[in-house]
Amino acid sequence: MTVIGTAFACVAVGEQVDTPLQRNPFAAPKVLEQPVAFVAPRRAAEPEPEPEPQFGLRAVLAAGPGSLANIDGEILGVGEKIEGYRVVTIREHQVVLKRHGKRIVLSVFDDQAQAGRQ
């Protein structure tokens, strides 16, 4: 006996099927009275990037591992934080801040140039 399988039923060849079809498989599908509106799935809104803070480097005391920087009136050493940014490097005229892989380089000369323009 040979068995032929389909997605709907498995019937042995030559076997009689007693179950009648519920509908005509060759008939055209029914047309809906009112069209169905397609609603596109909503995507989650992407968060807006935070604005980059505007730090002012007022002064630097370069003294090797004990170097200090005056950033907006706060005296900070390497490893300390200001507004979530960690002081990574303090050099003679600049300071490097880092947060989540983003670097900000502050320079004493930038502040002096801005003060001269005001």
N, C-alpha and C positions, 0 to 999 in steps of 0.2 A: 504494500500500500504506500502511495506517495502522499506526502503532506505538503500542502501549500499554505504559507502563512501570509497574512496581511496585518496591517495596523489595527484592523477592527475585529478580525476573527481568524481562527485557524480551523480549516475544514479538510477532512480527508477526502481525496478525490473519489467521486462516485457516491458520496454520502449525501443524503437529503437534509436540507436545512429547514426546520419547522418554524423558525422565527421570521415573520414577515418584516419588511422594511417599514420604518416609521414614517419616512417621507421619500419622495422621488429624488434620487441623487442627481438626476439630470435636469431638474427644474431650476429656473433662474431664481436667485435669492430675492427675498422680499425687499422692496424699496422702503426706506423709512419715510414717514410723513414729513418730519422736520429734520433738516440736516443737523448733524452732531458737530458742535464747535470743538475745534482742536485747541487745547490749552497746552502751551509749551511748558515744560517743567522749569521751575524757577531755580536759578543758580544763586548760591550764597554770595552775598555782596562781599567783595574783597575789602579788607580793612584799609583805610587810608594810611599812607606812611606818615610816621611821626615827623613833625618839622624838626630840622636839625637845630639843636640849641646853639645860641650865640654866646660863646664863652669869651671873656676878655682876659688875656694874659698880661698882668700888670708888671710883674717882676720875677726874676729867677735868681736863686742863690745856688750856683753850681759848686758843689762840694763833694764830688764822688758819690758814694752810696748815701750820704746824708743830704743830698741836694733837695731844695725846696722850691715850690712855685707858688706865686700869689695869683690865683685864678678867681676873678670876681670878688676879691677881698678875702678869700679863704686860703690859708696857708696849707699846702698839701705836699706830701712826699710820695715817692714811688710806691704804688700798691694801694694808695688811698683812693676814695671815690668821690665824685661830684656829679650829682644828678644821674646816677647809674653808670657813669663813665669812669673807668679805672685809669689812673695815671700810670702809664707804661714806661715812659722815658722822660727824663728831664735833662736837657742840654743847656749850653750857655745862653742861647737865645730862643729856644723853642721847647715845647712840651708836647708829647704825644699822648692822646687819650684814646681808649678803646672800649667798645661795648658791642656784644654780639657780632664780633668780626668787623665792625665798622670802625675806622680810624679817623680821628680828627687831629690835625696838626695845628697847634697854636704857636704864633710867633710874636715876640715882643715888638718887632718892627711893624707888624700889621696894625697893632693898637696905636703905635706912635703915628703912623701914616693917617689912620682914621681920625685921631685927635687933631692933627694938623689941618685936616679938611673941614673940620667943624667950625 
